[in-house]
Amino acid sequence: MPLDPSLQSRIESLIEADRVVLFMKGTRMQPMCGFSATTVSMLDSLVSDYTTFNVLEDQRIRDGIKEFSEWPTIPQLYIDREFVGGCDIVKQMFNSGELHEALGLEAPDRTPPAISISDAAADLIRRAREGNPGQAVHLSIDGRWQHAFNLAPVQGHEIRAEDKGVEILFDIASAPKAKNLAIDIEETMQGTAFKIDNPNAPPPVKQITPAELAAAMAARGEGLELVDTRTSEEREQAKIEPSTLLDRETMQSLSALPKDSYLVFYCHTGVRSQSVAEHFRAEGFVNVHNLSGGIDAWSREVDTNLPRY
């Protein structure tokens, strides 16, 4: 059945709104499926500004974009109004360097990272490979700096790093994050596990209480960036002053700040803002805070005149 003309026109206008447009489940700050999160992570590592559309908020677009592109799954990426593909294709293009080319960027750096592997960890890796012939050891580092080992065949696009005669394969996104990474082992409640020390990982997001935020605002003044991650409708009901609503313009201005800037994010109860804070941590910011309990806690503990909802 042909796509409804009005729906087709709307989809075309969305695609034409920006050079890079991603139809996804959730938002750039809060992806609602693993495939969308993976695609966002790849795009974030290459470009600072692009448009996303949350198909979970519009069933007509969710169904219509599949007919429009003749592609059955979400997410879907468009560059220069041309359909690129879904998560798997974008991932292949990312690792091959084709995505960089499509975005007008330089070819990715394939310099192997210098890594160190302890004798005990090297022995554990060798034994794992002996029990899985034909499999290579892959180590991925995601946007939140979580490390994951995997035994899988060689795909051909990996970057190879070696120590103690043991080879570790990294994808394009993980390799730059692995410089001077150290791999050891440790004993846990679940048994022997790898212990990874990554000097590149920014400090974790810090939880800040309403009282601590009030003190920091009084002490730092304009040296503190307080960002509201809620909707504009929620902000009309109550807001902490001075704060800035997180929109596209705010995203761009925050991204341009020095990486040691004092950033504090808040929402209603502290859940949504945690995801946004993690995004900026992944971007390399080292002084990122999340307001524990959100504006609801602030209205109970600091400003009791602020309306609660």
For each residue, the residues with C-beta under 8 A, 3 or more apart:
1:
2:
3: 7 8 11 64 67 68
4: 7 8 64
5: 8 9
6: 9 10
7: 3 4 10 11 60 61 64
8: 3 4 5 11 12 64 68
9: 5 6 12 13
10: 6 7 13 14 61
11: 3 7 8 14 15 61 64 65 68
12: 8 9 15 16
13: 9 10 16 17
14: 10 11 17 21 23 51 53 61
15: 11 12 21 78 81
16: 12 13 81
17: 13 14 21 51
18: 21 50 51
19: 50 79 80
20: 43 47 50 51 77 78 79 103
21: 14 15 17 18 50 51 52 53 77 78
22: 28 39 40 43 50 51 52 53 75 76 77 78
23: 14 52 53 55 61 65 74 75 76 77 78
24: 27 28 31 33 36 39 40 52 53 54 55 74 75
25: 31 32 33 35 36 54 55 56 74 75
26: 30 31 32 33 36 37 54 56
27: 24 30 31 52 54
28: 22 24 31 40 44 52 279
29: 229 246 272 275 276 279
30: 26 27 272 275 276
31: 24 25 26 27 28 34 36 37 40
32: 25 26 36 56
33: 24 25 26 36 37 74
34: 31 37 38
35: 25 38 39 73 74 75 86 87
36: 24 25 26 31 32 33 39 40 74 75 87
37: 26 31 33 34 40 41 143
38: 34 35 41 42 87 91
39: 22 24 35 36 42 43 75 77 87 90 91
40: 22 24 28 31 36 37 43 44 52 143
41: 37 38 44 45 142 143 173 282
42: 38 39 45 46 90 91 94 99 173
43: 20 22 39 40 46 47 50 77
44: 28 40 41 47 48 143 279 282 283
45: 41 42 143 173
46: 42 43 94 99 100 103 105
47: 20 43 44 50 103
48: 44 252 255
49: 248 251 252
50: 18 19 20 21 22 43 47
51: 14 17 18 20 21 22
52: 21 22 23 24 27 28 40
53: 14 21 22 23 24 58 61
54: 24 25 26 27 57 58
55: 23 24 25 58 61 62 65 74
56: 25 26 32 62
57: 54
58: 53 54 55 61 62
59: 62 63
60: 7 63 64
61: 7 10 11 14 23 53 55 58 64 65
62: 55 56 58 59 65 66 74
63: 59 60 66 67
64: 3 4 7 8 11 60 61 67 68
65: 11 23 55 61 62 68 69 74 76
66: 62 63 69 70 71 72 73 74
67: 3 63 64 70
68: 3 8 11 64 65
69: 65 66 76 83
70: 66 67
71: 66 76 83 85 86
72: 66
73: 35 66 76 86 87
74: 23 24 25 33 35 36 55 62 65 66 86
75: 22 23 24 25 35 36 39 86 87
76: 22 23 65 69 71 73 83 84 85 86
77: 20 21 22 23 39 43 83 84 85 86 90
78: 15 20 21 22 23 81 82 83 84
79: 19 20 82 84 102 103
80: 19 102
81: 15 16 78
82: 78 79
83: 69 71 76 77 78
84: 76 77 78 79 89 90 93 99 102
85: 71 76 77 88 89 90 93
86: 35 71 73 74 75 76 77 89 90
87: 35 36 38 39 73 75 90 91
88: 85 91 92
89: 84 85 86 92 93
90: 39 42 77 84 85 86 87 93 94 99
91: 38 39 42 87 88 94 95
92: 88 89 95 96 98 157
93: 84 85 89 90 96 97 98 99 102
94: 42 46 90 91 98 99 100 172 173
95: 91 92 155 157 158 171 172
96: 92 93 99 157
97: 93 100 101 107 108 172
98: 92 93 94 101 102
99: 42 46 84 90 93 94 96 102 103
100: 46 94 97 103 105 106 107 108
101: 97 98 104 105 107
102: 79 80 84 93 98 99
103: 20 46 47 79 99 100
104: 101
105: 46 100 101
106: 100
107: 97 100 101
108: 97 100 172
109: 175 176
110: 159 172 175
111: 159 175
112: 159 160 161 162 175
113: 159 161 170 175 176 178 179 180 181
114: 161 179 180
115: 161 162 163 168 178 180 181 182 183
116: 163 180 181 182 183
117: 121 122 125 163 164 166 168 182 183 184
118: 121 122 182 183 184 185
119: 122 123 164
120: 123 124 184 185
121: 117 118 124 125 183 184 185 194
122: 117 118 119 125 126 163 164 165 166
123: 119 120 126 127
124: 120 121 127 128 185 192 194
125: 117 121 122 128 129 137 166 168
126: 122 123 129 130 166
127: 123 124 130 131
128: 124 125 131 132 137 151
129: 125 126 132 133 135 136 137 151
130: 126 127 133
131: 127 128
132: 128 129 135 151
133: 129 130
134: 153
135: 129 132 151 152 153
136: 129 151 152 153 154 158 167 169
137: 125 128 129 149 150 151 166 167 168 169
138: 149 150 151 152 158 168 169 170 171
139: 147 148 149 150 168 169 170 174 178
140: 147 148 150 170 171 173 174
141: 145 146 147 148 170 173 174 177 178 198
142: 41 145 146 148
143: 37 40 41 44 45 279 282
144: 278 281 282
145: 141 142 177 198 201 202 281 282
146: 141 142
147: 139 140 141 194 196 198
148: 139 140 141 142
149: 137 138 139 194
150: 137 138 139 140
151: 128 129 132 135 136 137 138
152: 135 136 138 155
153: 134 135 136
154: 136 158 169
155: 95 152 158
156:
157: 92 95 96 171 172
158: 95 136 138 154 155 169 170 171
159: 110 111 112 113 169 170 171 172 175
160: 112 167 168 169 170
161: 112 113 114 115 167 168 169 170 175 178
162: 112 115 165 166 167 168
163: 115 116 117 122 166
164: 117 119 122
165: 122 162
166: 117 122 125 126 137 162 163
167: 136 137 160 161 162
168: 115 117 125 137 138 139 160 161 162 183
169: 136 137 138 139 154 158 159 160 161
170: 113 138 139 140 141 158 159 160 161 174 175 178
171: 95 138 140 157 158 159 174 175
172: 94 95 97 108 110 157 159 175
173: 41 42 45 94 140 141 176 177
174: 139 140 141 170 171 177 178
175: 109 110 111 112 113 159 161 170 171 172 178
176: 109 113 173 179
177: 141 145 173 174 198 200 201
178: 113 115 139 141 161 170 174 175 181 198 200
179: 113 114 176 199 200
180: 113 114 115 116 199 200
181: 113 115 116 178 196 197 198 199 200
182: 115 116 117 118 196 197 198
183: 115 116 117 118 121 168 194 195 196
184: 117 118 120 121 194 195 196 197
185: 118 120 121 124 192 193 194 195
186: 192 193 194 195
187: 191 192 193
188: 191 192 193
189:
190: 193
191: 187 188
192: 124 185 186 187 188
193: 185 186 187 188 190
194: 121 124 147 149 183 184 185 186
195: 183 184 185 186
196: 147 181 182 183 184
197: 181 182 184
198: 141 145 147 177 178 181 182 201
199: 179 180 181
200: 177 178 179 180 181
201: 145 177 198
202: 145 281 282 284 285 286 288
203: 206 281 286 287 288
204: 281
205: 274 277 278 281 288 289 290
206: 203 288 289 290
207: 289 290 292
208: 212 213 216 264 289 290 291 292
209: 212 213 292 293 297 301
210: 213 214 291 292 293 297 298 300 301 302
211: 214 215 301 302
212: 208 209 215 216
213: 208 209 210 216 217 226 264 289 291 298 302
214: 210 211 217 218 302
215: 211 212 218 219
216: 208 212 213 219 220 224 262 264
217: 213 214 220 221 224 226
218: 214 215 221
219: 215 216
220: 216 217 223 224 262
221: 217 218 224
222:
223: 220 262
224: 216 217 220 221 262 264
225: 244 254 257 261 262 263 264
226: 213 217 240 242 243 244 264 266
227: 243 244 245 246 250 254 263 264 265 266 276
228: 235 239 240 243 244 245 246 266 267
229: 29 246 265 266 267 272 273 276
230: 234 235 245 267 268 272 295
231: 234 235
232: 235 236 245
233: 236 237
234: 230 231 237 238 268 309
235: 228 230 231 232 238 239 245
236: 232 233
237: 233 234 307 309
238: 234 235 295 299 306 307 308 309
239: 228 235 243 295
240: 226 228 243 266 295 298 303 306
241:
242: 226
243: 226 227 228 239 240 266
244: 225 226 227 228 250
245: 227 228 230 232 235 250
246: 29 227 228 229 250 251 265 276
247: 250 251
248: 49 251 252
249: 252 253
250: 227 244 245 246 247 253 254
251: 49 246 247 248 254 255
252: 48 49 248 249 255 256
253: 249 250 256 257
254: 225 227 250 251 257 261 263 280
255: 48 251 252 283
256: 252 253
257: 225 253 254 261 263 285
258: 261
259: 284 285 286
260: 285 286 287
261: 225 254 257 258 285 287
262: 216 220 223 224 225 287 289
263: 225 227 254 257 277 280 285 287 288 289
264: 208 213 216 224 225 226 227 289 290 291
265: 227 229 246 273 274 276 277 280 288 289 290 291
266: 226 227 228 229 240 243 270 273 290 291 294 295 298
267: 228 229 230 270 271 272 273 276 291 294 295
268: 230 234 271 272 294 295 296 309
269: 293 294 296 297
270: 266 267 273 274 290 291 292 293 294 297
271: 267 268 274 275 294
272: 29 30 229 230 267 268 275 276
273: 229 265 266 267 270 276 277 290 291 294
274: 205 265 270 271 277 278 290
275: 29 30 271 272 278 279
276: 29 30 227 229 246 265 267 272 273 279 280
277: 205 263 265 273 274 280 281 288 289 290
278: 144 205 274 275 281 282
279: 28 29 44 143 275 276 282 283
280: 254 263 265 276 277 283 285 288
281: 144 145 202 203 204 205 277 278 284 285 288
282: 41 44 143 144 145 202 278 279
283: 44 255 279 280
284: 202 259 281
285: 202 257 259 260 261 263 280 281 288
286: 202 203 259 260
287: 203 260 261 262 263
288: 202 203 205 206 263 265 277 280 281 285
289: 205 206 207 208 213 262 263 264 265 277
290: 205 206 207 208 264 265 266 270 273 274 277
291: 208 210 213 264 265 266 267 270 273 294 295 297 298
292: 207 208 209 210 270 297
293: 209 210 269 270 296 297 298 300 301
294: 266 267 268 269 270 271 273 291 297 298
295: 230 238 239 240 266 267 268 291 298 299 306
296: 268 269 293 299 300 308
297: 209 210 269 270 291 292 293 294 300 301
298: 210 213 240 266 291 293 294 295 301 302 303 306
299: 238 295 296 302 303 304 306 307 308
300: 210 293 296 297 304 308
301: 209 210 211 293 297 298
302: 210 211 213 214 298 299
303: 240 298 299 306
304: 299 300
305:
306: 238 240 295 298 299 303
307: 237 238 299
308: 238 296 299 300
309: 234 237 238 268
